[in-house]
Amino acid sequence: MGRHRWVGNVGTLLLASAALAQADQPLPSQPSQTPVQPSPVQQTPKYVPGKPPESIADAARASREASESAPPIKIYRNKDVRDPAEELRGPASASRPTPPSAPPAKTADEMFMDKEHQFEAQGTAYKNQILAQEAKIVSIENHIDQLESQFADWTTWYTDDGDVSLCWTDLGNTYYYKPYCDVGKGLRTQAETAQRQLAQEKARLADMQEYIRRQGYGNAVYEPDE
């Protein structure tokens, strides 16, 4: 009996302790009675034709600004691609010019026409040389005519004072005859020199004409004035 009573007293003490522990805990706060406002319904902005939404316009503007500020893109072509072996050889080998390609071979007709043109051009040069030589000869002949005319005038003038033939004797060097005879002697010497020069130039002209004739040209080239 005494043991059952002690167990009962212990259970009563435990229940009393639990009740006191629950009494010490604060009561839960009551929820506020403030009414909850319903959230407004979000409306989708109307679409205006021709004007993109703000988010798309901003993205397009940002993309355009990025493209304008970016460095230009270099386009590589076949000529920009270099052989790795050429890179190893260095810039001297890379800058070596490409040898020119050989011209296409000419046909037989083209070669024949080239020879004809060269032959005609050379003939024109020969003809001009002949004309120049003939003009030189004519100039010498005219000079000789002038000298002979002057000598004839001197002979006529000197005959009044004496015999012209005396000028080519010892008397021509005397005090009285010398001033007159020196004029005639000078004209005669110039005429003789011009005659020798004329003979040399005529011989040269003949040699030129013969050479041109042997080159296959006609008399229209080596005798253009005839």
C-alpha positions as CSV (number, residue, x, y, z in Angstrom):
1,M,0.0,0.0,0.0
2,G,2.8,2.4,1.0
3,R,4.6,1.8,-2.4
4,H,1.5,2.5,-4.5
5,R,0.9,5.7,-2.6
6,W,4.5,6.9,-3.3
7,V,4.2,6.2,-7.0
8,G,0.9,8.1,-7.1
9,N,2.4,11.1,-5.4
10,V,5.3,11.1,-8.0
11,G,2.9,11.1,-10.9
12,T,1.0,14.0,-9.3
13,L,4.2,16.0,-8.9
14,L,5.1,15.4,-12.6
15,L,1.7,16.6,-13.8
16,A,1.9,19.7,-11.7
17,S,5.4,20.5,-13.0
18,A,4.2,20.2,-16.6
19,A,1.3,22.5,-15.9
20,L,3.6,25.1,-14.4
21,A,5.9,24.9,-17.4
22,Q,3.1,25.5,-19.8
23,A,1.8,28.4,-17.7
24,D,5.3,30.1,-18.0
25,Q,5.4,30.0,-21.9
26,P,4.0,33.2,-23.6
27,L,0.8,32.9,-25.5
28,P,1.0,33.0,-29.4
29,S,0.2,36.4,-30.9
30,Q,-3.1,36.7,-32.7
31,P,-2.9,37.4,-36.4
32,S,-3.5,41.1,-37.4
33,Q,-7.0,41.9,-38.6
34,T,-5.7,44.3,-41.3
35,P,-7.5,43.4,-44.5
36,V,-5.2,42.1,-47.4
37,Q,-5.4,44.4,-50.5
38,P,-5.6,42.4,-53.7
39,S,-2.6,43.0,-56.0
40,P,-3.4,45.0,-59.2
41,V,-3.6,43.0,-62.4
42,Q,-0.6,43.7,-64.6
43,Q,-1.7,44.8,-68.0
44,T,0.3,44.0,-71.1
45,P,1.3,47.3,-73.0
46,K,-0.5,47.6,-76.3
47,Y,1.7,47.0,-79.4
48,V,2.1,50.0,-81.7
49,P,2.8,49.0,-85.3
50,G,6.2,50.3,-86.6
51,K,7.6,50.9,-83.1
52,P,9.4,48.0,-81.3
53,P,9.0,47.5,-77.6
54,E,11.5,49.3,-75.4
55,S,13.5,46.2,-74.5
56,I,14.0,45.3,-78.2
57,A,14.9,48.9,-79.2
58,D,17.5,49.1,-76.4
59,A,19.0,45.8,-77.4
60,A,19.2,46.9,-81.1
61,R,20.8,50.2,-80.1
62,A,23.4,48.5,-77.8
63,S,24.2,46.1,-80.7
64,R,24.7,48.9,-83.1
65,E,26.9,50.9,-80.7
66,A,29.0,47.8,-80.1
67,S,29.4,47.2,-83.9
68,E,30.5,50.8,-84.5
69,S,33.1,50.8,-81.7
70,A,34.5,47.4,-82.6
71,P,37.7,47.5,-84.9
72,P,37.0,46.8,-88.6
73,I,37.0,43.2,-89.7
74,K,39.8,42.3,-92.1
75,I,38.9,40.0,-94.9
76,Y,41.6,37.6,-95.9
77,R,42.0,36.7,-99.5
78,N,44.1,34.1,-101.3
79,K,46.9,36.7,-101.8
80,D,47.0,37.4,-98.0
81,V,47.6,33.7,-97.1
82,R,51.4,33.0,-97.1
83,D,53.1,29.7,-97.4
84,P,54.6,28.6,-94.1
85,A,57.8,27.7,-95.9
86,E,58.0,31.3,-97.2
87,E,57.6,32.6,-93.7
88,L,60.6,30.6,-92.6
89,R,62.7,31.9,-95.5
90,G,62.2,35.5,-94.3
91,P,61.2,38.8,-95.9
92,A,63.9,38.8,-98.5
93,S,62.5,35.7,-100.1
94,A,58.9,37.0,-99.8
95,S,59.7,40.3,-101.5
96,R,61.4,38.6,-104.5
97,P,59.6,39.8,-107.6
98,T,57.9,37.2,-109.8
99,P,59.7,36.8,-113.1
100,P,57.7,38.0,-116.1
101,S,56.0,35.4,-118.2
102,A,57.4,34.8,-121.6
103,P,55.4,36.5,-124.4
104,P,53.4,34.3,-126.7
105,A,55.3,33.0,-129.7
106,K,54.5,34.9,-132.9
107,T,53.1,33.3,-136.0
108,A,54.9,33.0,-139.3
109,D,52.8,35.8,-140.8
110,E,53.5,38.1,-137.8
111,M,57.2,37.5,-138.0
112,F,57.1,38.2,-141.8
113,M,55.3,41.5,-141.2
114,D,57.8,42.5,-138.5
115,K,60.7,42.0,-140.9
116,E,58.9,44.0,-143.6
117,H,58.3,46.9,-141.2
118,Q,61.9,46.8,-140.1
119,F,63.1,46.8,-143.7
120,E,60.9,49.8,-144.6
121,A,62.0,51.7,-141.6
122,Q,65.7,51.1,-142.4
123,G,65.1,52.1,-146.0
124,T,63.6,55.4,-144.8
125,A,66.8,56.0,-142.7
126,Y,69.0,55.2,-145.7
127,K,67.1,57.6,-147.9
128,N,67.4,60.4,-145.4
129,Q,71.2,59.8,-145.3
130,I,71.4,60.0,-149.1
131,L,69.5,63.2,-149.2
132,A,71.7,64.8,-146.5
133,Q,74.8,63.8,-148.4
134,E,73.5,65.2,-151.7
135,A,72.6,68.4,-149.9
136,K,76.1,68.7,-148.6
137,I,77.5,68.2,-152.1
138,V,75.2,70.9,-153.5
139,S,76.4,73.3,-150.8
140,I,80.0,72.7,-151.7
141,E,79.3,73.2,-155.4
142,N,77.5,76.5,-154.7
143,H,80.5,77.7,-152.7
144,I,82.9,76.8,-155.5
145,D,80.7,78.8,-157.9
146,Q,80.9,81.8,-155.7
147,L,84.7,81.5,-155.4
148,E,85.1,81.2,-159.2
149,S,82.8,84.2,-159.7
150,Q,84.9,86.3,-157.3
151,F,88.1,85.1,-159.0
152,A,86.7,86.2,-162.4
153,D,85.9,89.6,-161.1
154,W,89.3,89.9,-159.6
155,T,90.9,88.9,-162.9
156,T,89.0,91.5,-164.8
157,W,89.8,94.2,-162.2
158,Y,93.5,93.3,-162.1
159,T,94.0,93.2,-165.9
160,D,93.8,96.9,-166.1
161,D,97.0,97.2,-164.1
162,G,98.9,94.2,-165.4
163,D,99.1,90.6,-166.4
164,V,97.3,88.2,-164.0
165,S,99.8,85.5,-164.7
166,L,102.6,87.5,-163.1
167,C,101.1,86.9,-159.7
168,W,102.3,83.3,-160.0
169,T,105.8,84.3,-160.6
170,D,108.4,86.0,-158.4
171,L,107.0,89.4,-159.3
172,G,103.8,88.5,-157.4
173,N,105.7,88.7,-154.2
174,T,107.2,92.2,-154.9
175,Y,106.0,95.3,-153.1
176,Y,104.0,96.6,-156.1
177,Y,102.2,93.3,-157.1
178,K,101.8,91.6,-153.7
179,P,98.6,93.4,-152.4
180,Y,96.7,92.6,-155.6
181,C,98.1,89.1,-156.2
182,D,97.3,87.9,-152.6
183,V,93.6,88.4,-153.2
184,G,93.6,86.3,-156.4
185,K,95.9,83.7,-154.8
186,G,93.5,83.4,-151.9
187,L,90.5,82.9,-154.1
188,R,92.3,80.3,-156.2
189,T,93.4,78.4,-153.1
190,Q,89.9,78.3,-151.6
191,A,88.4,77.1,-154.9
192,E,91.0,74.3,-155.2
193,T,90.4,73.2,-151.6
194,A,86.6,73.2,-152.2
195,Q,87.1,71.1,-155.4
196,R,89.1,68.5,-153.4
197,Q,86.4,68.4,-150.8
198,L,83.7,68.1,-153.5
199,A,85.5,65.1,-155.0
200,Q,85.7,63.3,-151.6
201,E,82.0,63.9,-150.8
202,K,81.0,62.6,-154.2
203,A,83.0,59.4,-153.7
204,R,81.4,58.9,-150.3
205,L,78.0,59.3,-151.9
206,A,78.8,56.6,-154.4
207,D,79.9,54.2,-151.7
208,M,76.7,54.8,-149.7
209,Q,74.6,54.2,-152.8
210,E,76.4,51.0,-153.6
211,Y,76.0,49.7,-150.0
212,I,72.3,50.4,-149.9
213,R,71.8,48.7,-153.3
214,R,73.4,45.6,-152.0
215,Q,71.1,45.6,-149.0
216,G,68.2,45.0,-151.5
217,Y,66.8,48.5,-151.8
218,G,65.8,50.1,-155.1
219,N,66.9,53.4,-156.6
220,A,64.0,55.1,-154.9
221,V,66.1,54.8,-151.7
222,Y,69.7,55.3,-152.9
223,E,68.9,57.8,-155.7
224,P,65.8,59.6,-154.3
225,D,66.3,62.8,-156.3
226,E,66.4,61.1,-159.7
